[in-house]
Amino acid sequence: MSAPTDNIDTELFRNIERLRQLRIEHRDLDDVISRLSLDFDVNELQLKRLKRRKLILKDQIIRLESQLIPDLNA
């Protein structure tokens, strides 16, 4: 039988790994957007979609970080 702390540790590890993946994807998107912004023939719709995806990732990162970091005012 597994202890409740094992489940918490497993969930914590999953959340930390998910946070790492989100940060990597966000950074990669930032690089792609920067390179595309330098191109005069860039597809503006594609660029807007990438920027929107980057904002969504940032929101997910912030939400996950707030779950992982305890509230200091509590």
MOHU-V64096 format. One record per pair of residues at least 4 apart in sequence whose C-alpha atoms are under 7 Angstrom apart, sorted by the first residue. I is the first residue (numbers start at 0). J is the second residue. Records with the same first field share a line. If there is no record, write none. Layout:
I: J, J
//
This chain:
1: 5
3: 7
4: 8
5: 9
6: 10
7: 11
8: 12
9: 13
10: 14
11: 15
12: 16
13: 17
14: 18
15: 19
16: 20
17: 21
18: 22, 60, 63
19: 23
20: 24
21: 25, 56, 60
22: 26
23: 27
24: 28
25: 29, 53, 56
26: 30
27: 31
28: 32, 49, 53
29: 33
30: 34
31: 35
32: 36, 46, 49
33: 37
35: 41
42: 46
43: 47
44: 48
45: 49
46: 50
47: 51
48: 52
49: 53
50: 54
51: 55
52: 56
53: 57
54: 58
55: 59
56: 60
57: 61
58: 62
59: 63
60: 64
61: 65
62: 66
63: 67
64: 68
//
